């Protein structure tokens, strides 16, 4: 029997904030990314403080937080090379919210 899943793709039922903070290395144009359970994604945060805490883990100097819209964050994630396939809201590293972009 055919069934329709309530949420066939992880992340579609998750509300992301309209404004997000991403971590960027301006000299190289690279963005902070994260891997959770084998899924790679662009790291994003609902606060600048969260972005700066995450940036402390990255072994590059001159990391900056950049505030972007949800749509802009999706476009940044899409522009990243594979294996980046999602946008990850990392306000809680134990339970990230994942929105697939490809």
Secondary structure, 3 states (H helix, E strand, C coil): CCCCCCCCCCCCCCCCCCEEEEEEECCCCEECEEEECCEEEEEEECCHHHHHHHHCCCCCCCEEEEEEEHHHHHHHHHHCCCCEEEEEECCCHHHCEEEECC
